[in-house]
């Protein structure tokens, strides 16, 4: 009996992983992004409108959870970047870029390259998540999942959560100072 109880946490963890299916997604980024220097974020809220639907709440909760996991702090006061999302129910032509893998570019080059544009004809059901650098007033990263790459059912919470997780899995930068105690020193008060 004790042996079977010892495996219960392992089985629970395994079963929770089976519910997640990573979708193939694309992402683009700005060569002017300071990806290792960001610490705080906030979610963009449309003026006068509040998305109180369960879909909007699920997307926002999934974004916040992922960013906190990466060590970012949510704040409404002068955040380093602002995160926006948009669901497109209809098809659209989308402009993206052929770029080196973002992690390799940050590690090796840190030099601005030329942008090699590409146009994608995205089918119905596209989810777009964008990060805006507040100081630079520009988009620095965007990830998108669509039925062009894998099936997304916006009415299915599990599919929607998987789409958000799959997109944000492509943004793999820890908040500045979060890993290995490298946090910048706070100024001491007199």
N, C-alpha and C positions, 0 to 999 in steps of 0.2 A: 504494500500500500504506500509506504514512504517513497519507494522508488518511482512510482507513477506520479506522485505529487511533485517530485523533483523535476520531472520533465514538463510539467504544466506551464511554467513561464516560457520555456523554449517553444512549445507548441503554439502558445498564444502569439509570440513574436513572429513565428513562421507564418501563421495564418493571417496576421495583419499585413505582412509583406506580399502575400499572394493577391491582395486586393489592389495593389498598385501596379499599373502597367505604364512604363515610360513611353511617351509618344515621341516620334521623331519630330523635332522642331528646328527652326532656323533662327539665327540671331545676327544682328549687325551692331557695330559700335563706332563711336567717334574716336579718332586718334588723339583727340584732345582730352579724353577722359582721364581723371586721376584715380584709377581704380583701386589703388592701394592706400588712398588717403581719405576715404569717406568713412564716417562714423555714425551719422544720423540720417534719418529719412522721415518722410510723412507721405500720406496718401493724398492724391489730388482729389478734391471734392468740387464738382461743378457748382457754380454760383447759383443759389436759389433752389437747387435740386439736391435731394438726398435719396440715394438708392437704398430703399428699405426692403427690397425684394430679397428673398432667400438666396437668389443667385448672386446678387451683389455682395451680400454679407459673406457668403461662402468664399468668393474670390478674395475679398479684402482680408478675411481671417487667414486664408491660406498664404497670402502675400506676407502679412505681418508675422505669422509663425515662421516662415522661411527666413525672413530678414533677421528676426531675433535669434534664430538658430545660428546665423552667420555672425552674430555679435553686434548687429546694428541696433541702435536705440531709436525708438519712435519718439518724435517731438514735433510740435507745431511751431516752435520758435527757432527760426533760422536753420532748418535742416540742410545737410549737405546735398541731398538729392530728394526729388519728389517723384513718386511712383504713380503712374496713371495706367489704367487698363481700359480696353474697349472690346466689346464683342460685336462682330459683324455677322449678321444673320444671312446677308446676301453675298453674292460673289463680288470680287473686286480685283483690280489690277494693282499690284503692290510693288513698289520700288525698293529693292534691297541692294546689297553689295556682296561681291565675292571678296573675302578678306581672309588673312591668316587666322588661325585659331587665336582667340583673344589672350589666352594664358601664355602661349608662345610669344606673341607680340609683346606683351608686357615684360616677360622675362628677358628677351633677347634684344629687342630693337628700341623701343620707346622713341622711335623716329616716325614722324608722320609720313605715311605712304600715300600714293594716289588711290582714290576710290575707284573700284571697278564695278560700275552699276550693273544690276540685273533686274529684269522685270518678271514678276511671277503672276500668273493668272490663278488667283486663289478661289477655290470653290466655296460654297456656303459653309458657315460655321467656323469663322476665324476668330481666335482670341489673340489680342495684341497686348503686351505689357511693355511700357516704356519707362526709362529712368531719365530724369532731367536734372542736370547739374544746376542748382539754384544760382550759384555765383556766376557761372558762365552763360546762363540763360540759354541753354541748348540741350538737345537730346544727346545723351552719351551712350545709351544702350537700348536696344529693343529686341524682344524675343516674340516669336509668333508660332502658334500651332493652328492647324487648319485641317479640314477634311482632305486637302490636297496631300497631306503627310500622314494622316491617321484620323479615324472617325472620332468626332467630338459631338456629344449630345448635350446641349446646354440645359436640357431639362433633367438630366441625370446628374445628381450631385457627385457621384463617384467619378464619372467621366470628366466633369468640370474640374474637380480637385486634381485629378491626374494631369489635366492639361496645364493647370497653374504650376504644379510641381515640376512637370517636364520642362516647362519654359524656364523657370527659375533655377533648375539644375544646371543650366548653361551659364549662369552668372555665379562663378565660383570664387569670389573674392571675400575674404574675411574682413570684418570691420577693422580699421586701423587700430592697432594696439590690443586687439582681442585675443590673438593667439600667442601663447608662450610668454605672457606677462610683459608684452612689449608696449603697453599703454603709455602714451605720453604723460610725463609728470605734470601734475596739477600745480599751479602756482600757489605757493603758501600765502595765507593771509597774514598781514602784520599783527 
